[in-house]
Amino acid sequence: MITLYVSPSCTSCRKAKAWLEEQNLEYTEKNIFHEPLSKEEIKQILSLTEEGTNELISYRSQAYQALTRDIEDLSLNELLELFEIQPSLIRRPIIMDDRRLQIGYNEEEIRCFLPRKVRELELAEIHRKLAIEETA
């Protein structure tokens, strides 16, 4: 099952939600301001990242700009606690399932959440169109 972590005023979150609905993909939506991420949820997200906390932190957010401590000096536990009390430090949307993670909305990368069969059909259609163009 896909989980979509959002905030109410996030344009990218609305785009991700619309895309999932367009593709008829089932998902669970969680507003991180009304239901802050637990430490366990953050750890689960971090386990799927390639760059760890750097992918998760919203460096352009006002919350990040207002920090009085260098985020690099925080222990992992302190950072997890900070994410719990300051959800605006977290980049959004976060789209994930058991194996895949996307932080932020990217129209190309979000396609990884399509079932393999759908992606294979789309690829076959692209190859068919290319073959037609080559013979024309």
C-alpha positions in Angstrom: 0.0 0.0 0.0 1.2 3.5 -0.9 1.4 6.1 1.9 1.3 9.7 0.9 2.6 12.2 3.6 1.4 15.7 2.9 0.8 19.1 4.3 -2.4 21.2 3.6 -0.9 24.1 1.6 1.6 22.1 -0.5 1.1 22.3 -4.2 3.4 19.4 -4.9 1.3 17.3 -2.5 -1.8 18.1 -4.4 -0.1 17.1 -7.7 1.1 13.8 -6.2 -2.4 13.1 -4.9 -4.0 13.9 -8.2 -1.5 11.7 -10.0 -2.2 8.7 -7.7 -5.9 9.2 -8.2 -5.5 9.5 -12.0 -3.7 6.2 -12.0 -6.3 4.6 -9.8 -3.7 3.7 -7.2 -4.8 3.0 -3.7 -3.1 5.1 -1.1 -3.3 6.2 2.5 -3.0 10.0 3.0 -1.4 11.4 6.2 -1.2 15.1 7.0 2.0 15.5 8.9 0.8 18.6 10.6 -2.3 17.0 12.0 -0.6 13.7 12.6 3.1 14.2 13.1 5.4 11.4 11.9 6.5 9.1 14.7 10.1 8.3 15.2 9.4 4.8 13.8 7.8 6.3 10.6 10.8 8.6 10.1 13.2 5.7 10.6 11.3 3.7 8.0 11.5 6.6 5.6 15.2 7.0 6.3 15.8 3.3 5.7 14.6 3.8 2.1 16.7 7.0 1.3 20.0 7.0 -0.5 21.4 10.1 1.2 19.8 9.7 4.7 18.5 12.8 6.4 19.8 15.2 3.7 16.9 14.0 1.5 14.3 14.5 4.2 15.2 18.0 5.4 13.5 21.0 3.8 16.5 23.3 3.8 14.5 26.2 2.2 11.8 26.1 4.9 11.3 28.9 7.4 11.6 26.3 10.2 15.1 25.4 9.0 16.1 29.0 8.6 15.0 29.7 12.2 17.0 26.9 13.8 19.5 28.2 16.3 21.6 25.0 16.3 23.5 23.5 13.4 21.4 20.5 12.3 24.7 18.6 11.6 25.5 18.8 15.4 22.3 16.9 16.4 22.3 13.3 17.2 19.9 11.1 15.2 17.6 10.9 18.2 17.6 14.7 18.6 16.9 15.1 14.9 14.0 12.6 15.1 12.5 14.5 18.0 12.9 17.8 16.1 11.0 16.3 13.1 8.2 15.3 15.5 7.8 18.8 16.9 8.7 20.7 13.7 7.1 18.8 10.8 7.7 21.8 8.5 11.4 20.7 8.5 10.4 17.7 6.5 10.2 17.9 2.7 6.9 17.1 1.1 5.2 15.1 -0.3 6.7 11.8 0.8 5.4 8.9 -1.3 6.3 5.5 -0.2 5.4 1.8 -0.1 7.4 -1.2 1.2 10.2 -0.9 -1.3 10.1 2.6 -2.9 10.4 6.1 -1.8 10.0 9.5 -3.4 10.5 12.7 -1.6 9.1 15.7 -3.4 7.0 15.5 -6.6 8.8 14.4 -9.7 6.5 13.5 -12.7 9.0 11.0 -14.1 10.1 9.3 -10.8 6.6 8.9 -9.5 5.9 6.4 -12.3 7.9 3.8 -10.3 4.7 3.4 -8.2 2.8 2.1 -11.2 2.4 -1.7 -11.2 5.1 -3.4 -13.3 2.6 -4.7 -15.8 1.4 -1.1 -16.5 5.0 0.1 -17.0 5.7 -2.8 -19.3 2.6 -2.0 -21.4 3.6 1.7 -21.6 7.2 0.8 -22.7 5.8 -1.6 -25.4 3.6 1.3 -26.6 6.6 3.6 -26.8 8.6 1.0 -28.7 5.7 0.5 -31.1 5.4 4.2 -31.8 9.2 4.5 -32.4 9.0 1.5 -34.8 6.3 3.3 -36.8 8.3 6.5 -36.9 11.4 4.7 -38.2 9.4 3.0 -41.1 7.7 6.3 -42.1 
